[in-house]
Amino acid sequence: IYEYAIARFFKDFLRKDFVDGFKRGSKYSRKDVLRILNWNQNQNAQNIGGYKVSPGGQNCPIFVNYHKEETISDTTKYEDKFINPSQFVYMSKSKRTTNSPDVIAIRNQAESEIRLPLFVKKSNDEGREFYYLGELTPIPETFIDSQMPIENGSSVSVVKMEFLLDKPVEPNLYKYILTDATE
């Protein structure tokens, strides 16, 4: 039995698809991600939201629900999107500016060497797991303070930022994620 498991593993194993514990195109829950990144076991995965810098500042996993439901609160209707299979636009958590500590840590990734793995799921209909798409590198000059409209006609601050992926998203997975679930 173990010979089958080993043979199956090596059949699917391509070294280029593995990046420090994650396999490109494979699905992971937030809890799985935190374990692989060696976060404290007491960390509640649901408190991560879209992203969170690890306590020691070594990594900041980014989670994206690509097609958001209309019924979610206005303060979470982020306009995250792919520009192409290698470039991604992301919005910070609400009530952040370019001077917020988490945004500074992400923008200054080159100096801090913080790891920025990207996890995306098409929609909440897919459950709790996200596809690992690769490692992000911020484009610092694209980090701009912005406003996101919310109910009652007011707005809340967010930071719009762009990233480059270390490798383009595989074409079939890219097409799958971009296709709206309602189409």
N, C-alpha and C positions, 0 to 999 in steps of 0.2 A: 504494500500500500504506500509506504513512504517513497518508494522508487517512482511511483506515478506522480506524487506530489512534487518531487524534485524535478522530474522531467517536465511537468506542467510549468513550474516556475521558470526553468531555463528556456522553455519555448516562448514565454511571454517577456522574458527579461531582455531588455535592450539598455545597456549602460547609459546611453545618451538620454534616456527617458527618466532616469533617477537623479534627483537633486537633493542631497542631504536629508534623506528620509522620506521624500515624497516622489511619487511616480506621476509624471505629466499625464493628464487625462483621466486619472483615477479620482474617485470620490472619497471625501473625508468629512466627518462631522467636526464641529468646532472643538468638541472634546478630544477627538483623535489628534487634531492639529496641535492643541496645547500639549498633549502628551509627547508627541514627536518633537516638538520644540523645547521640551523639558521644562515646562512651566510648573509651578507649585501645584500639587494635586488638589489643593483646596480651592483653586480658582474656579468660579462658576462660569462655565463656557457661555451661558446665555447673557452674561453681563458684558461680553465683548462687544456686542452690536456689530457695526461695520468694520471696526478695527480697534486695536489697543496695543500700545507699546508695552512690551514685557517689563516686569519690575526692574530688571537689571539693564534694560535698554538694548538687549542683544537683537531682538526681533520685534516685528509688528505685523502679524498676519492681517491681511485685508480680505474681508468677506463681502461679496456683492450678490444681491438678488437682482438679476438683470431686468426682468420684466416685473415691475412692481404693481401691486393691486391698487385699484382706484380708491379702495376703502381705507388705506393706511393713512395715518395722520400726515398733515401737510409738512410737519417738521422732519419727516423721513422720506419724502418724495424726492430723493436725490437724483440728479441727472447724470448718472454714471453711464458711460458708453465707450465702445470701441471706436476709434478713428479708422483703424485697420487692424489686421491680425497681430501687429507688433506694437501698437500704441493705444493707450487707454486713458480716458478722462475720468477723473474721480472727484467726488466732493467730500470734504471733511464732514465730521459730525456737525450738527447745528450748534450755533453760538460759539463758533471758533473764528479766529482771525489768523493772519499770517504771523502774528506774535504769540499764538497759543503754543505751549510747550510741546504738545503732541505733533502739531504741524511743523514746528521747527525741527524736531527730531527726524521726521520723515524727509523734509526738504534737504536737510544737511546729511543725508545718508552717506555720502562720500566720505565725510570727515568722521562720522560716528560708526561707520561700517555696520549699521543696523540692517538686518535682513528683512526684506519686504516680500514675502510670498503672497501670490494672488490666488484666491479661491472664488469661483463664480458658479452660481446655479442659475438655470434659466428662469425659474419662478418658484414660488412657495409650493406649487403643486408637486415639485420633485422631492419634497420631504426635507430632512435636516442636513443632507450632505451636499457638499460643494465640490466641483471639479478643481483640481490643482492645475493651474495653467502656467506657472513658472514664477520667476523672480523679477521684481520690478526695480527699475532705476528711475528716480525722479528727474524731471526736467525742471530745475529750480526756477528758471525765468518764467515758467508758466503758472507758478503759484500766485493766484490773485484773490484778493478779498472780494467777495460777492455777496449778494443777498438772495434769499429764497423766499418767494411769496408764501404766506400762510393765511389761514382763515382770518376773517375780520379785516382784510385789506392791508394788514401790516406785513412785515418781513422779518427774517431772522438771518444773522450773519453765517456764512459758510466760506470755505476756501475752495476754489476750483483749482485742480492741479492735474498735470499730465505726467504719464510715465511711459517708459519703454520697457517692453518685455524682453527677457534674455533670449527667447526664441519665439518666432511667430506661433500663434495658436494653430493647431492642426486643422486643416480646411473643413473637414466634416463636422468637427466639434464647434468650430467658429460659426459655421452656417446654422447649426442646431441652436446654439445659444442666441444668435441674433434673430431667429425666426420667432415672431410673437406667438405665444401659446394659444391666443384666440384666433389665429389665422387658420 
